[in-house]
Amino acid sequence: MPTDPLPDWVLQQRRRVGDRIRLLREERTLSQEQLAELTGLSRHTIYRIELAQYGTSVDNLALIARALGVETVALFS
């Protein structure tokens, strides 16, 4: 069971993933709204993932990776 609040190292990983998604999205000149449409997620969800305000599921990360044209693992590098 996760601790509350989450340890810093977990939040740092969340930030790294959010930063990577934003970088890949911007490289493809996609807006958050466009990425949301491609994934079926809401723009607000994309926003929260990019800002590390939201711990998302592997399912959502797989949708985002596919929309960005990368393997899911690329979101973690």
MOVEN-V235310 format. One line per field, one symbol per residue. psi: psi as a letter, one per 30 degrees, with the letter a starting at -180 (. if undefined). burial: 1 if it has 24 or more other ideal C-beta (glycine too) atoms within 12 Angstrom, else 0. Layout:
psi = ???
burial = ???
//
This chain:
psi = kkljlkleeeeeeeeeeeeeeeeeeeeghkleeeeeeffglleeeeeeeeggfkjlleeeeeeeeeffhllefffg.
burial = 00000000000001001101110110000101001100101000110011010001000110111011000100100
//
